[in-house]
């Protein structure tokens, strides 16, 4: 049985978050949790919350054994971009795009 958790509109660039989520894809939940706890980034804290939520969904809703769970699907999709302007020299306007991410993690029992 598969359980899923999604965190939408997370205020981190998808490129930065994908660097971390590639480390846990396909690993057991226990190994993935160990990697994320020891990896000191903003993305790892966000991904750990989603992983814990997906694990709790599998245990509570599907009666899965937590020791047999592994990360079946882990992806970071691009969310909407908050576009901010900066005033540049010579009357120009620069842009400071603040990107958001949707973090999707699915766990499955072996």
GROMACS elastic network, one bead per residue, 0.5 to 0.9 nm:
[ bonds ]
;  ai    aj funct       b0    kb
    1    58     6  0.78225   500
    1    62     6  0.68158   500
    1    64     6  0.76803   500
    1   107     6  0.85342   500
    1   108     6  0.59080   500
    1   109     6  0.63970   500
    2    58     6  0.69886   500
    2    62     6  0.80851   500
    2    72     6  0.82443   500
    2   106     6  0.67004   500
    2   107     6  0.57771   500
    2   109     6  0.72342   500
    3    54     6  0.59381   500
    3    55     6  0.73910   500
    3    56     6  0.87641   500
    3    57     6  0.59689   500
    3    59     6  0.87818   500
    3    61     6  0.82858   500
    3    62     6  0.76651   500
    3   105     6  0.85260   500
    3   106     6  0.55874   500
    3   107     6  0.54419   500
    3   108     6  0.65401   500
    4    50     6  0.89515   500
    4    51     6  0.88893   500
    4    53     6  0.81916   500
    4    54     6  0.51350   500
    4    55     6  0.82438   500
    4    57     6  0.71774   500
    4    58     6  0.78420   500
    4    73     6  0.87424   500
    4   104     6  0.73422   500
    4   105     6  0.58022   500
    4   107     6  0.63945   500
    4   108     6  0.89064   500
    5    50     6  0.59784   500
    5    51     6  0.73580   500
    5    52     6  0.87971   500
    5    53     6  0.60727   500
    5    55     6  0.85249   500
    5    57     6  0.77139   500
    5   103     6  0.82759   500
    5   104     6  0.60276   500
    5   105     6  0.55518   500
    5   106     6  0.64257   500
    5   107     6  0.87761   500
    6    50     6  0.66033   500
    6    53     6  0.86622   500
    6    54     6  0.82498   500
    6   102     6  0.69834   500
    6   103     6  0.56309   500
    6   105     6  0.65178   500
    6   106     6  0.86787   500
    7    10     6  0.67838   500
    7    46     6  0.83828   500
    7    47     6  0.86592   500
    7    49     6  0.87868   500
    7    50     6  0.65143   500
    7   101     6  0.82772   500
    7   102     6  0.56796   500
    7   103     6  0.51309   500
    7   104     6  0.66357   500
    7   105     6  0.89277   500
    8    79     6  0.75504   500
    8   100     6  0.82898   500
    8   101     6  0.65015   500
    8   103     6  0.64053   500
    8   104     6  0.84604   500
    9    12     6  0.86159   500
    9    78     6  0.88963   500
    9    79     6  0.61217   500
    9    80     6  0.75505   500
    9   100     6  0.54125   500
    9   101     6  0.54832   500
    9   102     6  0.57586   500
    9   103     6  0.85771   500
   10    13     6  0.84962   500
   10    46     6  0.79610   500
   10    79     6  0.81198   500
   10    99     6  0.87514   500
   10   100     6  0.53533   500
   10   101     6  0.50536   500
   10   102     6  0.63141   500
   10   103     6  0.76964   500
   11    98     6  0.77691   500
   11    99     6  0.66871   500
   11   101     6  0.65886   500
   12    15     6  0.85309   500
   12    16     6  0.71694   500
   12    17     6  0.69256   500
   12    42     6  0.80304   500
   12    43     6  0.71788   500
   12    98     6  0.80814   500
   12    99     6  0.62784   500
   12   100     6  0.53197   500
   12   101     6  0.61202   500
   13    16     6  0.54620   500
   13    17     6  0.64228   500
   13    18     6  0.87552   500
   13    78     6  0.78863   500
   13    98     6  0.76758   500
   13    99     6  0.51083   500
   13   100     6  0.56872   500
   13   101     6  0.63067   500
   14    17     6  0.50302   500
   14    18     6  0.59585   500
   14    19     6  0.87306   500
   14    76     6  0.61378   500
   14    77     6  0.65760   500
   14    78     6  0.57272   500
   14    79     6  0.82067   500
   14    99     6  0.74081   500
   14   100     6  0.68393   500
   14   101     6  0.53394   500
   14   102     6  0.80716   500
   14   103     6  0.88297   500
   15    18     6  0.52726   500
   15    19     6  0.66857   500
   15    76     6  0.84903   500
   15    78     6  0.88062   500
   16    19     6  0.55080   500
   16    20     6  0.72286   500
   16    43     6  0.71499   500
   17    20     6  0.54715   500
   17    21     6  0.63000   500
   17    22     6  0.87621   500
   17    42     6  0.84825   500
   17    43     6  0.51905   500
   17    44     6  0.77456   500
   17    46     6  0.88614   500
   17    47     6  0.82316   500
   17    76     6  0.68115   500
   17   101     6  0.79991   500
   17   103     6  0.84664   500
   18    21     6  0.50119   500
   18    22     6  0.60099   500
   18    23     6  0.88370   500
   18    43     6  0.85654   500
   18    75     6  0.72920   500
   18    76     6  0.60290   500
   18    77     6  0.88695   500
   19    22     6  0.57185   500
   19    23     6  0.73430   500
   19    43     6  0.87731   500
   20    23     6  0.55535   500
   20    24     6  0.74909   500
   20    36     6  0.81170   500
   20    39     6  0.83713   500
   20    41     6  0.84843   500
   20    43     6  0.66936   500
   20    44     6  0.63483   500
   20    47     6  0.82542   500
   21    24     6  0.55775   500
   21    25     6  0.65188   500
   21    43     6  0.83281   500
   21    44     6  0.78710   500
   21    47     6  0.72640   500
   21    74     6  0.65810   500
   21    75     6  0.68461   500
   21    76     6  0.75627   500
   21   103     6  0.89969   500
   22    25     6  0.55604   500
   22    74     6  0.77895   500
   22    75     6  0.81697   500
   23    26     6  0.87126   500
   23    27     6  0.83730   500
   23    32     6  0.78260   500
   23    35     6  0.77596   500
   23    36     6  0.86754   500
   24    27     6  0.55325   500
   24    28     6  0.82056   500
   24    29     6  0.84606   500
   24    31     6  0.78662   500
   24    32     6  0.50141   500
   24    33     6  0.83157   500
   24    35     6  0.73791   500
   24    36     6  0.80164   500
   24    71     6  0.72253   500
   24    74     6  0.77031   500
   25    28     6  0.87567   500
   25    32     6  0.80075   500
   25    70     6  0.87324   500
   25    71     6  0.58454   500
   25    72     6  0.70464   500
   25    73     6  0.66235   500
   25    74     6  0.56304   500
   25    75     6  0.83757   500
   25   105     6  0.89766   500
   26    29     6  0.89980   500
   26    32     6  0.87710   500
   26    70     6  0.65373   500
   26    71     6  0.50805   500
   26    72     6  0.58127   500
   26    73     6  0.73853   500
   26    74     6  0.82202   500
   27    30     6  0.81323   500
   27    31     6  0.62192   500
   27    32     6  0.58902   500
   27    70     6  0.57069   500
   27    71     6  0.56676   500
   27    72     6  0.81908   500
   28    31     6  0.52933   500
   28    32     6  0.60871   500
   28    33     6  0.85369   500
   28    67     6  0.82626   500
   28    68     6  0.75977   500
   28    69     6  0.60451   500
   28    71     6  0.59976   500
   28    72     6  0.89875   500
   28   107     6  0.89358   500
   29    32     6  0.50399   500
   29    33     6  0.59901   500
   29    34     6  0.85636   500
   29    51     6  0.78325   500
   29    52     6  0.88090   500
   29    55     6  0.77415   500
   29    66     6  0.78510   500
   29    67     6  0.77055   500
   29    68     6  0.81975   500
   29    69     6  0.58020   500
   29    71     6  0.61252   500
   29   107     6  0.78872   500
   30    33     6  0.52076   500
   30    34     6  0.63150   500
   30    35     6  0.87878   500
   30    66     6  0.85952   500
   30    67     6  0.73967   500
   30    69     6  0.82765   500
   30    70     6  0.81316   500
   31    34     6  0.51025   500
   31    35     6  0.62573   500
   31    36     6  0.87197   500
   31    70     6  0.88944   500
   32    35     6  0.51291   500
   32    36     6  0.62150   500
   32    37     6  0.86303   500
   32    48     6  0.85075   500
   32    51     6  0.84475   500
   32    70     6  0.84996   500
   32    71     6  0.78744   500
   33    36     6  0.52055   500
   33    37     6  0.61038   500
   33    38     6  0.86674   500
   33    48     6  0.66787   500
   33    51     6  0.76992   500
   33    52     6  0.82415   500
   34    37     6  0.52995   500
   34    38     6  0.63411   500
   34    39     6  0.86139   500
   35    38     6  0.54243   500
   35    39     6  0.60761   500
   35    44     6  0.87003   500
   36    39     6  0.50714   500
   36    40     6  0.77565   500
   36    41     6  0.87500   500
   36    44     6  0.52576   500
   36    45     6  0.71163   500
   36    47     6  0.76340   500
   36    48     6  0.61428   500
   37    40     6  0.73394   500
   37    44     6  0.73484   500
   37    45     6  0.75813   500
   37    48     6  0.75193   500
   38    44     6  0.87962   500
   39    44     6  0.63669   500
   39    45     6  0.86267   500
   40    43     6  0.85387   500
   40    44     6  0.67942   500
   40    45     6  0.79606   500
   41    44     6  0.53081   500
   41    45     6  0.67562   500
   42    45     6  0.54351   500
   42    46     6  0.66030   500
   42    47     6  0.88552   500
   43    46     6  0.51706   500
   43    47     6  0.60865   500
   43    48     6  0.84697   500
   44    47     6  0.50847   500
   44    48     6  0.59189   500
   44    49     6  0.86449   500
   45    48     6  0.51521   500
   45    49     6  0.64657   500
   45    50     6  0.89565   500
   46    49     6  0.53587   500
   46    50     6  0.66212   500
   46    51     6  0.88278   500
   46   103     6  0.83685   500
   47    50     6  0.51360   500
   47    51     6  0.61046   500
   47    52     6  0.86048   500
   47   103     6  0.71078   500
   47   104     6  0.87692   500
   47   105     6  0.83323   500
   48    52     6  0.60975   500
   48    53     6  0.85191   500
   49    52     6  0.52044   500
   49    53     6  0.62117   500
   49    54     6  0.87265   500
   50    53     6  0.50102   500
   50    54     6  0.61710   500
   50    55     6  0.85773   500
   50   103     6  0.74399   500
   50   104     6  0.75581   500
   50   105     6  0.66825   500
   51    54     6  0.51429   500
   51    55     6  0.61430   500
   51    56     6  0.85690   500
   51    71     6  0.84116   500
   51   104     6  0.89082   500
   51   105     6  0.63301   500
   51   106     6  0.80970   500
   51   107     6  0.82248   500
   52    55     6  0.50851   500
   52    56     6  0.61071   500
   52    57     6  0.85698   500
   53    56     6  0.50787   500
   53    57     6  0.61324   500
   53    58     6  0.86813   500
   54    57     6  0.50195   500
   54    58     6  0.62844   500
   54    59     6  0.87180   500
   54   105     6  0.67005   500
   54   106     6  0.64224   500
   54   107     6  0.64528   500
   55    58     6  0.51477   500
   55    59     6  0.62291   500
   55    60     6  0.85659   500
   55    64     6  0.89078   500
   55    66     6  0.70694   500
   55    69     6  0.77545   500
   55   106     6  0.85834   500
   55   107     6  0.67449   500
   56    59     6  0.51200   500
   56    60     6  0.58694   500
   56    61     6  0.80054   500
   56    66     6  0.85675   500
   57    60     6  0.53679   500
   57    61     6  0.54610   500
   57    62     6  0.72561   500
   57    63     6  0.89362   500
   58    61     6  0.55997   500
   58    62     6  0.50892   500
   58    63     6  0.65045   500
   58    64     6  0.56131   500
   58    65     6  0.82201   500
   58    66     6  0.79347   500
   58    69     6  0.84956   500
   58   107     6  0.73493   500
   58   108     6  0.78341   500
   58   109     6  0.87313   500
   59    62     6  0.58182   500
   59    65     6  0.64348   500
   59    66     6  0.64232   500
   60    63     6  0.56465   500
   60    64     6  0.76333   500
   61    64     6  0.81144   500
   64    67     6  0.88085   500
   64    68     6  0.78964   500
   64    69     6  0.76893   500
   64   108     6  0.85936   500
   64   109     6  0.68833   500
   65    68     6  0.55916   500
   65    69     6  0.68055   500
   65   109     6  0.74385   500
   66    69     6  0.54365   500
   66    70     6  0.88470   500
   66   109     6  0.82362   500
   67    70     6  0.85944   500
   67   109     6  0.87593   500
   68   108     6  0.82586   500
   68   109     6  0.54405   500
   68   110     6  0.56385   500
   69    72     6  0.87519   500
   69   107     6  0.62509   500
   69   108     6  0.54240   500
   69   110     6  0.61966   500
   70   106     6  0.86499   500
   70   107     6  0.55047   500
   70   108     6  0.56076   500
   70   109     6  0.63230   500
   70   110     6  0.69450   500
   71    74     6  0.68516   500
   71   105     6  0.71596   500
   71   106     6  0.60818   500
   71   108     6  0.65237   500
   71   109     6  0.89374   500
   72   105     6  0.76841   500
   72   106     6  0.54862   500
   72   108     6  0.57280   500
   72   109     6  0.87829   500
   73   104     6  0.75859   500
   73   105     6  0.55728   500
   73   107     6  0.68055   500
   73   108     6  0.87564   500
   74   103     6  0.77302   500
   74   104     6  0.57779   500
   74   106     6  0.63852   500
   74   107     6  0.86939   500
   75   102     6  0.83273   500
   75   103     6  0.61346   500
   75   104     6  0.53615   500
   75   105     6  0.65890   500
   76   101     6  0.63831   500
   76   102     6  0.56421   500
   76   104     6  0.62374   500
   76   105     6  0.87615   500
   77   100     6  0.88148   500
   77   101     6  0.56990   500
   77   102     6  0.50108   500
   77   103     6  0.64825   500
   77   104     6  0.78755   500
   78    81     6  0.84301   500
   78    99     6  0.76776   500
   78   100     6  0.63026   500
   78   102     6  0.61417   500
   78   103     6  0.88511   500
   79    99     6  0.70243   500
   79   102     6  0.58221   500
   80    98     6  0.89212   500
   80    99     6  0.67345   500
   80   100     6  0.59311   500
   80   101     6  0.77497   500
   81    97     6  0.63749   500
   81    98     6  0.57679   500
   81   100     6  0.61072   500
   82    96     6  0.85534   500
   82    97     6  0.58635   500
   82    99     6  0.62880   500
   82   100     6  0.78844   500
   83    95     6  0.69641   500
   83    96     6  0.62809   500
   83    98     6  0.62033   500
   83    99     6  0.83805   500
   84    94     6  0.86029   500
   84    95     6  0.58556   500
   84    96     6  0.50827   500
   84    97     6  0.58872   500
   84    98     6  0.73548   500
   85    93     6  0.64932   500
   85    94     6  0.57048   500
   85    96     6  0.58903   500
   85    97     6  0.82147   500
   86    92     6  0.87976   500
   86    93     6  0.57856   500
   86    95     6  0.57098   500
   86    96     6  0.67503   500
   87    91     6  0.72950   500
   87    92     6  0.64131   500
   87    94     6  0.59499   500
   87    95     6  0.84882   500
   88    91     6  0.62820   500
   88    92     6  0.50386   500
   88    93     6  0.52573   500
   88    94     6  0.58267   500
   89    92     6  0.59399   500
   89    93     6  0.80703   500
